[in-house]
Amino acid sequence: MNIIIFGAGRVGESVAESLVSEQNDITVIDQDPARVRALEERLDLRGVVGNGIQPSVLAEAGAKDADMLIACAALDESNLVVCKVAHDVFQVPTTIARLRSPEFEEGSELLGKSGFAVDHVICPEESVMRTIHQLIDYPEALQVVEFAEGRVCLIVVRATAGGALVGHTIGEFRERFPQAEMRVVALYRLDTEMDATAQTRILPGDEVFVLAASDKIRLVLAAIHNIDKPVQRVMIAGGGKVGLRLARSLIGQCQVKIIESNAKRCEYLASQLPSSTLVLHGDSVDEELLEEENVADMDLFLALTNDDEDNIMSAMLAKRLGARRVMALINRRAYAEMMQGSTIDIAISPAQTVIGELLAHVRRGDVVAVHSLRRGAAEALEGVARGDVKTSRLVGRRVEEVKLPKGARIGAIVRGEGRDAEVLMPHHDTLIQADDHIIIFIPNKRLVREVEKLFQVGATFFG
């Protein structure tokens, strides 16, 4: 697929990195020559220096032959204009815009073909907020992603001593918890993938990837990790766009304190939030301030400033001072990988939270949802089985007959629509039917293309 990325900032860079690894033809446009040159040296892509809203620059980037344009520059207005130019002048089939303002909603007339011609909207700040909310709702989890309109969840949880299933084999799960049907699709021990077979024993510290119906998630978490007490007290370091969005969304759910270093921003935050939200002017790496504000009593400390180093330091300090759980917003991939599983409980990457939304539009075949896992190394994909026995590689076949690449696993099948939808944990002899939603765990992104082919209907495919 020929893809143009407008904007080589943190989000644009991460998007380029992810899409290049899947053998797409990528061209990045940015006005900063140093950024463009750095990306060209590090990744297999082409760079164009210039202002992407100008038709001549888009033409140089190959817009005439582009399948998709992803606009992720810093300004909403730039992203809107480049999508309009790409559609009207070059007839680019699909345009995606990063828009921070909540007033631009996907599907609105303003963004339609007669408006700014934006097919899909992404907002990393909104994605980060949703991710944090899921981790607040399920404090035992490292990651929670939803499929089939929320009917199925894939949860990543670290096994702890004392969990009902810890010390037992995967095959014993069903015997001990028959009411919580689940499927372990992957297991990592000391950062190394283990074979998730019925004979594999779950040990304390293992990172377990489990698929289950959403209404069974709490049972699954209790079996592997033990139930943590609900999150009630939250301290946020950084009152920027993400911090403010999150604080607003937690009104009435949690007691919230925000630490912000900019005095004017503090005044703005105080005007936007109710008096029940305490806004503090200070430095989040100030040990005295954290102690005075009882960080040790916090159920969750969130470092959400624009500075990776400050986020890392304040989260580590909060943990040392007694905060029960700490998370840090970390943009640099190397930092995020280094911090994950350290003193910091969870490192959140804005680019990784939004990349799945983009990948769903890049995937071939009838793919409706994609989630990036293990900091982009793995993936979980939801596709719809279309066609019939003659035209589909899935329909009319038992699970054991589906030719999956090595390591990929079918974790769940959702059959039916609306209230009649049924979540199935498939067995080797489960027969796949037309219109089934199939959720597949893919341990290595290099295998994605093979999995995509399963969801492509071929007029002459005969198995």
Beta strands, then each sheet from edge to edge (+ up, - down):
strand 1: 2-6
strand 2: 25-30
strand 3: 46-49
strand 4: 68-71
strand 5: 94-98
strand 6: 120-122
strand 7: 141-147
strand 8: 152-158
strand 9: 182-189
strand 10: 192-194
strand 11: 207-213
strand 12: 233-237
strand 13: 255-260
strand 14: 278-281
strand 15: 300-303
strand 16: 326-329
strand 17: 346-348
strand 18: 367-373
strand 19: 378-384
strand 20: 409-415
strand 21: 422-424
strand 22: 437-442
sheet 1: 3+ 2+ 1+ 4+ 5+ 6+
sheet 2: 7+ 8- 11+ 9- 10+
sheet 3: 14+ 13+ 12+ 15+ 16+ 17+
sheet 4: 18+ 19- 22+ 20- 21+
end
